[in-house]
Amino acid sequence: MSTRTISRSMRLGVTVAAVAMLAAGCGSSGSGSGSGGSGGDKKDVSMGVIPAWTDQLGTGYLIKNILESNGYTVKVTELSDNAPLYTALSRGDIDLLTSAWIEKTHLSYWKTYGSKLEDLGVYYHGADSYLAVPNYVTDVKTIADLPAHASEFNNTITGIEPGAGLTKLTKDSVMPAYGLDKDFKLQLSSTVAMLTALKQAVAAKKPIVVTLWSPFWANSSFPVHKIDDPKGAYGKPENLHVIAHKGFSSEDPKVAKMLSHFQMTQKQYESLENLIVNKYPKGETAQAVSAWLKDNPDFATNLAQYLK
């Protein structure tokens, strides 16, 4: 989910049809892009990102920078939602997804496609999903309080993309657990639309309840807080993984080894995301990553050693 940039997502997105076109040009399923001989690294690596989700965007371009600085050619394919992304990955049309919430939020995709994928390791520990309200909404402490205040929220929970794992969790687990499906509709569109609605509501100091997650820059940029989930309907926090199409570790053992050692702390993650969203808001993700690496020079060096 990954965490999500506003301006790029308003312009970019590839549909399932585009994935089919991508597949048509990539040869047989599961081969990966630019496949080299078995047992040796190929120098062409591809990855998919949903540009609205800055966990994928930030980690993707971070890995791209490190690989390209070490002689690799990296292609980033921007997709519109999880379904085409996981489909392309499982077919070998792209090699990598650098931020996958496969333990919970993306679990349905992992169950569907996991037999055709590889888990290369955890890069972030303790990510979470939840409902949130502005800090001035003081009479809603837990999700169980929402039904009594449904009309104040216009009977609406403002969500994100229909194919997001957070959407599925909210719709299939959280809303039934608290009876919200009787009083609320889950309004779906995009992360951009959710953040726009949140910004407008906060400016007018109107009640709003939104689906949110952490790590995500909006938690510190908007005066919002998580509301308690006493029934645990969202489940426990999860870890974020780097995944690849099946066979990638054999095709690219050095890259796979590097990615198995890729880890980010909350401070590192949030500082990178802050640059992407607030300092380079016009889609200048590569520049944001370069600026971040200048402030964190050991990060690239420590990972690059596994490419030697």
Backbone bond lengths (Angstrom), bond angles and torsions (degrees), N, CA, C in turn:
res aa  C-N    CA-C-N  psi(-1)  N-CA   C-N-CA  omega(-1)  CA-C   N-CA-C  phi
1 M - - - 1.425 - - 1.448 104.18 -
2 S 1.160 49.69 -52.82 1.233 33.27 159.02 0.946 146.57 47.59
3 T 1.644 156.72 145.32 1.416 139.36 -121.81 1.473 105.81 -135.64
4 R 1.300 120.91 155.94 1.448 107.87 -140.11 1.505 112.18 -146.34
5 T 1.314 116.02 131.50 1.435 119.60 -173.84 1.512 110.36 -95.76
6 I 1.328 117.77 144.58 1.458 120.12 -170.66 1.521 112.84 -83.55
7 S 1.318 118.49 -56.42 1.456 120.27 -167.89 1.513 113.51 -64.11
8 R 1.325 118.21 -40.07 1.463 120.24 -177.97 1.511 111.07 -65.16
9 S 1.324 116.82 -40.07 1.454 118.97 -174.39 1.509 112.51 -70.24
10 M 1.325 117.18 -19.17 1.452 119.17 176.92 1.521 111.00 -73.07
11 R 1.340 115.96 -20.13 1.457 119.52 -176.56 1.517 113.33 -107.94
12 L 1.340 115.45 -23.36 1.459 117.91 -167.43 1.507 111.64 -116.08
13 G 1.323 116.87 158.77 1.461 122.67 175.92 1.512 108.69 155.77
14 V 1.309 115.81 134.49 1.451 120.63 179.67 1.506 108.18 -117.31
15 T 1.292 118.33 134.34 1.449 122.34 -176.64 1.510 111.64 -86.16
16 V 1.325 114.60 173.90 1.456 119.80 178.36 1.519 110.83 -58.93
17 A 1.311 115.91 -33.91 1.465 119.30 179.14 1.518 110.76 -61.88
18 A 1.328 116.06 -37.03 1.458 118.83 178.79 1.512 111.25 -67.61
19 V 1.323 116.04 -33.60 1.457 119.14 176.05 1.520 110.48 -62.13
20 A 1.338 116.09 -39.54 1.463 119.92 178.74 1.527 110.21 -63.04
21 M 1.328 116.57 -39.29 1.454 120.36 177.62 1.524 110.01 -65.50
22 L 1.342 115.65 -40.41 1.450 119.93 177.95 1.519 110.30 -60.78
23 A 1.317 115.54 -43.73 1.461 120.25 -179.12 1.521 111.39 -62.70
24 A 1.338 115.56 -39.29 1.459 120.14 -177.53 1.521 111.19 -62.36
25 G 1.333 115.94 -29.76 1.453 118.57 -177.71 1.507 114.35 -93.34
26 C 1.342 116.24 0.86 1.462 118.65 -172.47 1.507 113.87 -108.63
27 G 1.306 118.89 0.65 1.458 119.06 178.50 1.499 111.95 85.48
28 S 1.319 116.91 -154.91 1.448 121.44 -171.05 1.504 112.61 -71.66
29 S 1.345 115.49 152.25 1.448 122.17 -179.94 1.510 110.67 -61.90
30 G 1.385 114.35 138.63 1.450 120.22 174.51 1.509 113.90 83.69
31 S 1.317 118.20 -0.02 1.454 119.61 -176.55 1.503 112.98 -80.27
32 G 1.346 117.09 -22.90 1.453 121.08 -175.01 1.514 109.34 79.68
33 S 1.348 115.54 167.41 1.458 118.85 -179.65 1.511 110.05 -88.50
34 G 1.311 116.99 137.18 1.460 121.70 177.00 1.515 112.26 59.31
35 S 1.299 118.41 42.41 1.461 121.06 -171.97 1.507 112.26 -61.83
36 G 1.346 114.29 135.06 1.455 120.16 175.15 1.509 109.94 -102.55
37 G 1.306 117.31 -169.47 1.453 121.60 179.76 1.510 111.26 -69.66
38 S 1.322 117.35 159.12 1.444 121.15 -178.58 1.520 110.38 -68.19
39 G 1.345 114.43 141.96 1.447 120.72 174.12 1.514 114.79 85.96
40 G 1.342 119.43 -8.48 1.452 120.75 179.89 1.510 109.96 -125.68
41 D 1.342 116.33 146.48 1.453 119.54 -178.04 1.519 111.61 -67.50
42 K 1.310 115.81 134.75 1.453 120.76 168.79 1.519 107.27 -90.33
43 K 1.307 117.75 152.54 1.450 121.42 -173.80 1.523 113.08 -95.25
44 D 1.331 117.40 -1.12 1.454 121.24 176.39 1.523 108.46 -106.64
45 V 1.315 116.35 122.44 1.460 122.34 -179.24 1.522 108.21 -127.83
46 S 1.338 115.81 137.80 1.456 119.88 178.52 1.521 109.68 -123.09
47 M 1.305 115.19 152.27 1.460 120.30 177.42 1.516 109.86 -145.65
48 G 1.314 115.03 156.20 1.453 120.73 177.77 1.510 110.84 -112.38
49 V 1.330 116.03 144.43 1.460 121.39 175.84 1.518 109.16 -140.00
50 I 1.307 115.82 148.83 1.460 122.11 165.45 1.521 105.34 -96.04
51 P 1.319 119.41 109.21 1.463 120.79 -170.09 1.520 114.48 -62.20
52 A 1.338 118.10 -21.65 1.461 119.93 177.55 1.514 111.99 -72.85
53 W 1.339 117.43 -15.43 1.457 120.86 -174.75 1.521 108.43 -108.11
54 T 1.313 116.73 105.54 1.458 119.92 -170.37 1.521 113.54 -75.19
55 D 1.323 119.26 -9.81 1.468 118.16 171.14 1.525 109.24 -66.79
56 Q 1.337 116.53 -43.25 1.464 120.79 177.23 1.530 110.84 -71.99
57 L 1.317 115.92 -43.66 1.466 120.61 -177.17 1.524 110.74 -63.58
58 G 1.336 116.50 -49.18 1.460 120.63 -177.08 1.515 112.92 -66.10
59 T 1.335 116.97 -49.57 1.465 119.51 -179.56 1.521 111.01 -67.81
60 G 1.344 116.41 -35.85 1.463 119.50 179.67 1.513 112.04 -62.34
61 Y 1.320 116.91 -49.12 1.457 119.89 -178.82 1.524 112.21 -74.07
62 L 1.321 117.57 -24.25 1.454 120.71 173.71 1.528 110.47 -66.39
63 I 1.330 116.14 -48.65 1.458 120.24 177.51 1.528 110.67 -64.99
64 K 1.315 117.12 -38.72 1.469 121.50 177.42 1.525 110.54 -57.65
65 N 1.315 117.17 -46.03 1.464 121.26 -179.40 1.527 110.96 -60.27
66 I 1.328 116.49 -46.08 1.465 120.42 -177.50 1.526 110.94 -66.14
67 L 1.333 116.79 -43.07 1.461 119.92 179.59 1.527 111.37 -65.39
68 E 1.321 117.07 -45.29 1.463 119.73 -178.35 1.529 111.59 -66.91
69 S 1.324 116.72 -30.06 1.466 120.17 176.48 1.520 111.52 -70.15
70 N 1.332 115.51 -12.15 1.462 120.29 -179.58 1.525 112.28 -118.29
71 G 1.334 115.55 28.19 1.455 120.45 169.83 1.512 117.27 92.00
72 Y 1.316 117.96 5.93 1.455 120.76 179.54 1.529 111.11 -93.70
73 T 1.318 115.46 155.65 1.455 122.43 171.31 1.523 107.37 -106.66
74 V 1.319 117.01 123.94 1.465 121.22 -174.50 1.523 110.05 -121.63
75 K 1.322 114.94 126.51 1.457 121.24 176.23 1.522 109.05 -107.38
76 V 1.335 116.81 129.46 1.459 122.29 176.85 1.523 108.67 -107.28
77 T 1.322 116.87 120.82 1.460 122.45 176.85 1.524 108.59 -103.20
78 E 1.315 116.25 123.41 1.463 121.10 -178.14 1.524 109.65 -93.90
79 L 1.305 116.08 126.28 1.459 123.42 -175.97 1.517 110.29 -120.35
80 S 1.334 115.49 164.29 1.456 119.78 -170.85 1.510 114.55 -90.53
81 D 1.330 118.75 -22.97 1.459 120.67 -174.09 1.525 109.31 -163.95
82 N 1.332 115.55 173.82 1.461 120.77 -176.52 1.525 113.81 -64.58
83 A 1.319 116.90 -38.30 1.465 119.45 -174.90 1.529 111.90 -58.42
84 P 1.342 119.46 -53.95 1.467 118.46 178.02 1.526 112.83 -66.64
85 L 1.327 117.14 -28.65 1.454 120.07 179.99 1.526 111.15 -67.74
86 Y 1.319 116.94 -50.06 1.465 119.77 179.72 1.531 111.47 -68.07
87 T 1.335 116.94 -33.41 1.461 119.88 176.78 1.527 110.57 -62.31
88 A 1.333 115.99 -48.74 1.467 120.16 -179.73 1.521 111.23 -63.09
89 L 1.317 116.66 -40.03 1.459 120.42 179.51 1.525 111.35 -64.85
90 S 1.325 116.99 -44.81 1.466 120.63 -177.98 1.521 112.22 -65.86
91 R 1.339 117.17 -27.81 1.454 121.26 -179.80 1.527 112.21 -86.30
92 G 1.312 117.16 -5.28 1.454 120.56 -178.13 1.509 113.13 80.42
93 D 1.328 117.80 11.80 1.465 120.66 178.12 1.530 110.94 -71.94
94 I 1.330 116.18 -26.35 1.453 122.37 169.70 1.524 107.45 -130.61
95 D 1.329 115.83 156.95 1.459 120.18 -175.31 1.523 113.41 -88.92
96 L 1.338 116.76 -43.67 1.457 120.39 -165.30 1.525 113.62 -131.87
97 L 1.319 114.82 147.92 1.459 123.73 162.54 1.524 104.86 -125.13
98 T 1.313 117.51 115.28 1.459 120.72 -170.07 1.519 113.83 -87.66
99 S 1.321 118.21 -2.76 1.470 120.11 175.88 1.520 108.95 -147.53
100 A 1.325 116.15 97.33 1.465 122.04 -177.61 1.525 109.82 -120.68
101 W 1.335 115.40 130.59 1.466 121.72 -178.36 1.530 108.81 -97.37
102 I 1.326 116.80 58.81 1.460 121.00 -166.87 1.522 114.37 -78.54
103 E 1.313 118.13 -11.79 1.467 119.78 -178.60 1.528 112.57 -77.17
104 K 1.333 116.50 -26.95 1.466 119.66 -176.32 1.523 111.61 -147.58
105 T 1.320 116.73 -64.09 1.461 120.58 -171.93 1.517 112.66 -64.30
106 H 1.333 117.72 -40.39 1.467 122.39 177.83 1.529 111.77 -102.22
107 L 1.317 117.20 17.15 1.454 120.32 -172.81 1.522 112.58 -58.55
108 S 1.331 117.36 -38.44 1.470 119.42 -179.19 1.524 110.68 -62.44
109 Y 1.324 117.76 -35.91 1.464 121.45 177.52 1.524 110.40 -70.57
110 W 1.325 115.92 -38.34 1.461 119.36 178.58 1.523 110.30 -65.82
111 K 1.326 117.26 -39.11 1.466 120.16 178.32 1.526 110.74 -64.95
112 T 1.322 116.00 -35.71 1.463 120.29 -178.56 1.522 111.81 -76.15
113 Y 1.324 116.84 -43.50 1.461 120.51 -170.42 1.529 114.28 -112.43
114 G 1.342 117.45 -5.11 1.459 120.50 -171.34 1.509 115.19 -56.61
115 S 1.323 117.82 -30.78 1.474 120.24 -179.76 1.525 111.62 -67.03
116 K 1.332 116.69 -16.58 1.458 121.18 -179.95 1.522 112.09 -108.50
117 L 1.340 115.58 12.54 1.454 120.65 -176.53 1.526 110.92 -126.60
118 E 1.328 115.91 165.35 1.462 123.23 174.59 1.524 109.34 -123.23
119 D 1.316 116.13 137.13 1.460 122.23 173.33 1.523 107.72 -93.63
120 L 1.331 117.12 113.30 1.457 120.96 -176.44 1.519 113.13 -90.23
121 G 1.333 117.24 -9.18 1.461 119.38 176.44 1.510 113.53 137.05
122 V 1.332 115.66 170.24 1.464 124.00 -179.74 1.526 109.45 -92.81
123 Y 1.341 115.89 130.33 1.462 118.19 176.49 1.525 112.63 -108.10
124 Y 1.344 116.66 -17.20 1.479 120.08 179.81 1.522 108.48 -143.94
125 H 1.327 115.99 134.20 1.456 121.66 -177.78 1.535 110.73 -107.04
126 G 1.346 116.21 134.64 1.459 120.88 169.84 1.514 116.90 87.95
127 A 1.338 118.80 35.67 1.464 121.38 175.30 1.534 109.70 -75.53
128 D 1.336 116.77 152.34 1.457 120.26 -173.12 1.525 111.19 -139.77
129 S 1.338 115.94 155.21 1.467 123.40 176.47 1.525 108.54 -126.18
130 Y 1.341 117.27 147.46 1.465 119.59 -175.49 1.522 111.15 -171.29
131 L 1.339 115.26 173.17 1.453 122.65 167.95 1.520 108.06 -97.07
132 A 1.326 116.06 147.20 1.460 120.65 -178.30 1.518 110.54 -138.14
133 V 1.317 114.86 152.29 1.462 122.21 176.44 1.521 108.38 -132.53
134 P 1.337 117.83 158.95 1.465 120.01 175.55 1.530 111.16 -62.88
135 N 1.312 116.25 154.65 1.462 121.01 -177.40 1.518 113.41 -63.39
136 Y 1.343 116.79 -24.16 1.469 118.82 179.14 1.528 112.63 -77.77
137 V 1.327 117.99 -8.41 1.463 121.55 173.56 1.531 106.77 -86.24
138 T 1.312 116.12 97.07 1.468 121.08 -170.63 1.524 114.35 -100.45
139 D 1.333 117.36 -9.44 1.463 118.78 -176.71 1.526 112.93 -97.96
140 V 1.332 117.37 8.05 1.459 121.76 175.52 1.524 108.17 -120.42
141 K 1.311 115.41 102.57 1.464 121.27 -178.69 1.527 112.18 -96.61
142 T 1.335 115.72 -34.06 1.459 120.96 -178.24 1.523 109.46 -132.22
143 I 1.321 116.35 167.39 1.462 120.18 177.37 1.523 110.47 -61.77
144 A 1.335 116.56 -31.10 1.466 120.78 179.62 1.519 112.56 -63.86
145 D 1.332 118.22 -19.30 1.469 121.64 178.84 1.520 112.67 -80.45
146 L 1.321 117.70 -16.05 1.464 119.92 -172.53 1.529 114.73 -63.44
147 P 1.337 120.75 -44.10 1.469 118.94 -177.07 1.526 114.27 -54.72
148 A 1.322 117.26 -36.87 1.468 120.37 -179.30 1.523 112.31 -69.57
149 H 1.317 116.83 -13.78 1.466 121.17 -177.69 1.531 111.52 -121.18
150 A 1.319 116.79 20.71 1.469 120.71 -174.01 1.514 112.81 -55.50
151 S 1.328 117.28 -44.01 1.464 120.33 -176.41 1.523 111.80 -64.91
152 E 1.327 116.84 -29.83 1.464 120.15 179.07 1.528 111.03 -66.37
153 F 1.309 116.00 -28.60 1.460 121.74 178.58 1.527 112.26 -97.23
154 N 1.316 115.87 15.94 1.465 121.53 -178.39 1.524 111.12 56.51
155 N 1.350 115.33 31.81 1.471 122.20 178.73 1.523 112.60 52.58
156 T 1.330 115.38 34.28 1.472 119.97 -173.93 1.521 111.49 -133.32
157 I 1.315 115.29 133.10 1.461 122.75 165.16 1.522 106.03 -104.50
158 T 1.308 116.98 123.14 1.458 120.93 -176.87 1.526 109.13 -89.39
159 G 1.336 114.92 114.15 1.457 120.78 -176.31 1.511 112.69 -107.86
160 I 1.330 115.20 -161.48 1.463 120.84 -175.59 1.531 109.92 -121.03
161 E 1.320 118.26 -136.74 1.467 121.90 -176.16 1.532 111.12 -68.94
162 P 1.346 117.43 142.00 1.472 120.69 179.06 1.526 113.15 -57.89
163 G 1.329 118.07 -33.62 1.447 120.99 -176.58 1.519 114.61 -88.84
164 A 1.329 117.91 2.36 1.458 120.54 -178.74 1.525 111.18 -70.74
165 G 1.323 115.95 144.77 1.454 119.47 176.49 1.514 111.76 -62.26
166 L 1.321 117.23 -34.88 1.458 121.71 176.73 1.520 110.98 -60.48
167 T 1.315 116.49 -37.69 1.461 121.07 177.74 1.523 110.95 -63.83
168 K 1.321 115.99 -45.12 1.467 119.81 180.00 1.523 111.23 -63.27
169 L 1.332 116.94 -43.94 1.460 120.71 178.14 1.520 111.41 -59.89
170 T 1.324 116.01 -44.65 1.458 120.74 -178.65 1.527 110.82 -64.99
171 K 1.325 115.81 -46.14 1.463 121.01 -176.13 1.516 113.23 -71.93
172 D 1.322 117.07 -44.14 1.466 120.94 -171.48 1.525 114.16 -92.55
173 S 1.317 117.64 -22.66 1.460 120.52 -176.58 1.519 113.08 -114.97
174 V 1.319 116.83 -56.68 1.455 121.05 -171.68 1.533 112.55 -70.49
175 M 1.303 117.31 -48.99 1.468 119.61 -176.82 1.531 112.02 -62.83
176 P 1.340 120.22 -45.41 1.465 118.93 176.29 1.532 113.11 -65.01
177 A 1.320 117.20 -36.51 1.470 120.54 -177.36 1.514 112.21 -61.91
178 Y 1.327 116.63 -33.57 1.462 120.86 -177.53 1.527 112.97 -109.53
179 G 1.308 117.27 8.51 1.457 120.33 -179.64 1.514 113.56 68.16
180 L 1.321 117.26 21.51 1.464 120.18 -178.35 1.516 112.01 -71.36
181 D 1.338 116.85 -23.90 1.464 119.60 -179.47 1.525 111.86 -66.43
182 K 1.329 117.81 -12.72 1.469 121.25 177.46 1.523 111.61 -85.14
183 D 1.319 116.85 -29.89 1.463 121.04 -173.25 1.524 114.54 -115.38
184 F 1.328 116.85 -15.28 1.457 120.36 -174.83 1.520 111.50 -125.73
185 K 1.316 115.51 150.66 1.459 122.20 166.95 1.527 106.73 -109.21
186 L 1.311 116.10 142.88 1.456 121.45 176.68 1.517 107.94 -93.65
187 Q 1.303 115.74 106.91 1.469 121.78 -177.16 1.520 109.50 -83.10
188 L 1.325 116.65 118.96 1.456 121.92 -175.10 1.522 111.25 -115.15
189 S 1.295 115.51 141.20 1.458 121.33 175.01 1.520 109.04 -160.03
190 S 1.336 116.08 -79.53 1.458 121.01 -179.08 1.509 109.33 -159.70
191 T 1.315 115.78 165.80 1.458 120.63 174.91 1.525 110.27 -60.94
192 V 1.323 116.01 -39.75 1.460 121.05 178.79 1.521 110.60 -58.88
193 A 1.333 116.68 -46.84 1.457 120.71 -178.50 1.525 111.03 -65.20
194 M 1.336 116.78 -39.64 1.462 120.03 178.49 1.522 110.45 -61.96
195 L 1.331 116.56 -46.49 1.456 119.89 -178.52 1.525 111.93 -67.16
196 T 1.328 116.99 -33.88 1.466 120.59 175.64 1.517 110.47 -64.24
197 A 1.330 116.50 -45.11 1.464 120.71 178.33 1.524 111.03 -63.12
198 L 1.336 116.39 -40.01 1.464 120.47 178.58 1.526 110.53 -64.65
199 K 1.318 116.73 -43.87 1.460 120.84 179.75 1.530 111.17 -61.20
200 Q 1.317 115.88 -43.42 1.467 119.86 -179.99 1.522 111.73 -66.25
201 A 1.330 116.45 -41.76 1.457 120.47 -179.99 1.528 111.07 -64.59
202 V 1.337 116.65 -42.88 1.460 120.50 179.97 1.525 110.61 -64.85
203 A 1.327 116.81 -40.07 1.465 120.23 179.34 1.525 111.43 -62.16
204 A 1.335 116.29 -35.30 1.465 121.37 -179.70 1.525 112.32 -94.53
205 K 1.325 116.86 -2.51 1.469 123.53 -176.73 1.527 111.65 55.02
206 K 1.324 114.12 45.63 1.460 120.45 176.83 1.529 109.33 -101.44
207 P 1.341 117.35 150.85 1.467 120.01 178.02 1.534 110.89 -65.89
208 I 1.313 116.00 140.39 1.457 122.03 173.76 1.518 107.64 -154.64
209 V 1.309 117.20 143.63 1.459 121.73 173.08 1.521 107.36 -122.36
210 V 1.328 116.04 129.96 1.463 121.64 -174.38 1.522 110.21 -128.79
211 T 1.322 115.07 157.24 1.466 120.17 170.93 1.529 107.48 -85.19
212 L 1.340 115.42 129.44 1.466 120.42 -179.70 1.523 110.08 -137.36
213 W 1.301 115.33 176.34 1.454 121.89 -177.88 1.527 108.82 -156.03
214 S 1.292 115.64 164.42 1.465 120.47 172.90 1.530 108.19 -138.27
215 P 1.306 116.49 143.15 1.467 127.24 7.84 1.526 111.67 -78.02
216 F 1.319 116.02 139.48 1.460 122.37 178.95 1.522 108.20 -162.36
217 W 1.325 116.89 131.51 1.452 121.91 -174.35 1.517 113.81 -59.11
218 A 1.337 118.40 -28.24 1.461 121.13 -175.87 1.518 112.73 -63.14
219 N 1.330 116.99 -25.85 1.461 119.78 -179.36 1.523 112.40 -62.67
220 S 1.319 116.84 -31.36 1.460 119.85 179.55 1.522 112.30 -98.92
221 S 1.320 117.88 -14.47 1.465 121.44 -178.28 1.521 113.10 -92.92
222 F 1.322 117.04 -20.70 1.466 121.51 177.69 1.528 109.34 -117.53
223 P 1.338 117.94 148.18 1.464 121.03 178.12 1.524 110.67 -78.76
224 V 1.322 116.36 73.29 1.462 121.81 -176.91 1.524 109.82 -127.15
225 H 1.320 115.08 160.98 1.463 119.37 175.42 1.517 110.19 -144.61
226 K 1.299 114.41 152.28 1.459 122.58 175.92 1.512 109.67 -68.00
227 I 1.336 117.20 137.06 1.457 119.49 172.37 1.526 108.47 -98.07
228 D 1.319 114.81 144.25 1.467 120.44 -172.66 1.524 112.28 -63.46
229 D 1.302 114.33 149.54 1.463 123.74 -179.70 1.539 107.55 -121.61
230 P 1.346 117.46 76.43 1.473 119.60 -173.00 1.522 114.40 -61.90
231 K 1.312 118.65 -23.91 1.463 121.39 179.11 1.529 112.37 -87.67
232 G 1.319 116.23 -5.54 1.468 119.70 180.00 1.510 113.43 64.53
233 A 1.332 116.98 32.79 1.463 120.44 -176.04 1.533 112.58 -67.35
234 Y 1.308 117.32 -27.31 1.464 119.99 177.33 1.528 112.07 -82.52
235 G 1.333 115.65 -10.33 1.456 119.44 179.69 1.521 112.19 80.35
236 K 1.314 115.39 179.55 1.459 121.51 -178.89 1.527 110.61 -77.57
237 P 1.336 116.27 158.41 1.470 119.04 174.31 1.525 110.69 -54.63
238 E 1.318 116.05 154.39 1.459 120.93 -176.72 1.524 110.79 -126.48
239 N 1.311 114.69 170.57 1.455 120.98 177.78 1.523 109.79 -103.14
240 L 1.318 116.09 149.98 1.458 121.77 -179.80 1.526 110.08 -99.98
241 H 1.323 116.20 133.80 1.460 122.64 -171.49 1.526 112.00 -116.02
242 V 1.319 115.16 158.46 1.465 122.75 165.42 1.522 106.63 -101.23
243 I 1.329 116.90 127.50 1.456 120.16 -179.84 1.529 110.37 -126.53
244 A 1.330 114.41 160.23 1.467 121.65 -177.62 1.515 109.55 -142.04
245 H 1.329 116.11 168.20 1.458 118.83 173.08 1.516 109.29 -69.90
246 K 1.308 116.87 154.83 1.457 121.54 -178.58 1.528 110.03 -61.07
247 G 1.305 115.80 133.67 1.452 121.13 -179.06 1.512 114.29 97.11
248 F 1.333 116.52 -7.23 1.463 118.98 -176.64 1.530 111.71 -62.35
249 S 1.324 117.57 -39.10 1.458 120.57 -178.12 1.518 112.19 -62.70
250 S 1.348 116.89 -29.29 1.465 120.26 176.69 1.519 110.92 -77.55
251 E 1.323 116.12 -36.69 1.463 120.38 -179.71 1.524 111.50 -72.99
252 D 1.335 116.31 -38.34 1.462 122.50 -174.24 1.522 111.03 -131.95
253 P 1.318 118.46 65.75 1.470 119.95 -175.20 1.523 113.96 -60.72
254 K 1.335 117.23 -35.85 1.465 119.21 179.94 1.525 111.49 -69.82
255 V 1.327 116.13 -43.77 1.465 119.59 178.44 1.522 110.12 -64.29
256 A 1.326 116.15 -42.87 1.462 119.99 178.29 1.521 111.33 -60.38
257 K 1.332 116.49 -40.79 1.465 120.06 178.38 1.522 110.60 -65.40
258 M 1.319 116.62 -41.82 1.454 119.84 178.12 1.524 110.86 -59.95
259 L 1.324 115.73 -45.13 1.459 119.94 -177.70 1.528 112.13 -68.90
260 S 1.333 116.81 -26.92 1.466 119.53 176.80 1.527 111.30 -69.50
261 H 1.343 116.84 -18.13 1.462 121.91 177.97 1.529 112.31 -103.61
262 F 1.318 117.09 1.29 1.466 122.19 179.91 1.525 109.61 -74.69
263 Q 1.335 116.41 119.88 1.457 121.13 177.15 1.515 109.88 -144.31
264 M 1.333 116.40 146.02 1.456 121.71 176.88 1.521 109.40 -129.37
265 T 1.335 115.47 137.81 1.456 120.54 172.37 1.520 108.98 -82.53
266 Q 1.316 116.63 168.00 1.463 119.92 177.90 1.525 110.80 -60.13
267 K 1.335 117.34 -41.34 1.456 121.08 179.76 1.521 111.04 -62.58
268 Q 1.325 116.81 -44.41 1.465 120.42 178.87 1.516 111.09 -63.20
269 Y 1.323 115.27 -46.58 1.457 120.46 -178.57 1.521 111.37 -59.91
270 E 1.327 116.39 -51.10 1.463 120.01 -174.69 1.522 111.80 -67.91
271 S 1.333 117.74 -33.37 1.463 118.99 178.02 1.520 111.21 -68.33
272 L 1.336 117.42 -37.17 1.463 120.33 176.10 1.519 110.50 -66.65
273 E 1.320 116.50 -46.04 1.456 119.96 -179.06 1.523 111.78 -63.68
274 N 1.322 117.15 -36.63 1.456 120.85 177.66 1.519 110.97 -60.97
275 L 1.330 116.94 -40.97 1.466 120.44 177.31 1.520 110.93 -63.56
276 I 1.338 116.74 -45.28 1.463 121.52 -177.29 1.525 111.35 -62.22
277 V 1.320 115.77 -44.14 1.466 120.21 -172.68 1.520 112.85 -85.84
278 N 1.320 116.85 -41.76 1.460 119.74 -170.06 1.522 115.08 -105.74
279 K 1.327 117.50 -27.41 1.465 119.55 -178.47 1.529 112.71 -98.36
280 Y 1.336 116.22 -29.84 1.464 121.65 179.13 1.531 108.62 -129.30
281 P 1.338 117.12 65.43 1.467 120.65 -170.57 1.520 115.41 -79.57
282 K 1.310 118.64 -2.25 1.462 120.59 -175.78 1.523 112.04 -101.14
283 G 1.312 116.15 35.25 1.447 120.02 177.59 1.507 114.48 78.61
284 E 1.335 117.09 18.84 1.462 120.91 -177.79 1.529 109.96 -91.10
285 T 1.326 115.69 54.42 1.461 120.55 -173.61 1.518 112.28 -63.05
286 A 1.310 117.06 -40.42 1.467 120.24 179.99 1.526 110.86 -61.03
287 Q 1.335 116.59 -39.74 1.458 120.21 178.11 1.521 111.18 -67.31
288 A 1.332 116.27 -38.54 1.464 120.48 178.08 1.524 110.62 -62.03
289 V 1.326 116.24 -43.52 1.463 120.80 178.90 1.526 110.74 -63.68
290 S 1.323 116.78 -43.04 1.473 120.25 178.89 1.516 111.10 -60.84
291 A 1.336 116.25 -42.24 1.468 120.62 178.38 1.526 110.50 -64.19
292 W 1.325 116.42 -39.78 1.465 120.20 -179.72 1.530 110.79 -65.99
293 L 1.325 116.57 -41.34 1.457 120.20 -179.28 1.533 111.79 -67.60
294 K 1.321 117.02 -28.24 1.464 119.24 175.15 1.521 110.45 -65.44
295 D 1.327 116.04 -33.53 1.464 120.66 178.61 1.525 112.00 -84.44
296 N 1.331 116.44 -14.60 1.462 121.72 -178.64 1.536 109.61 -131.78
297 P 1.329 118.42 60.69 1.472 121.34 -171.56 1.519 114.26 -62.92
298 D 1.319 117.76 -29.98 1.465 120.04 -178.44 1.522 112.63 -71.89
299 F 1.336 116.49 -20.97 1.459 120.12 -176.42 1.528 110.46 -61.68
300 A 1.330 116.71 -50.74 1.469 120.77 -179.24 1.522 111.16 -67.83
301 T 1.314 116.45 -39.40 1.471 120.22 -179.04 1.524 111.31 -62.04
302 N 1.326 115.87 -42.48 1.455 120.19 -178.00 1.533 111.93 -65.38
303 L 1.328 116.82 -34.51 1.469 119.37 179.01 1.529 111.58 -81.20
304 A 1.321 116.41 -37.41 1.465 120.30 -176.09 1.520 112.58 -62.39
305 Q 1.318 117.95 -23.52 1.472 119.64 -178.74 1.515 112.07 -61.81
306 Y 1.340 117.32 -25.27 1.467 120.62 -178.70 1.520 112.57 -81.12
307 L 1.345 116.69 -5.64 1.466 121.04 177.89 1.511 112.28 -94.59
308 K 1.312 116.77 -5.27 1.468 120.76 -176.05 1.536 111.50 -76.54
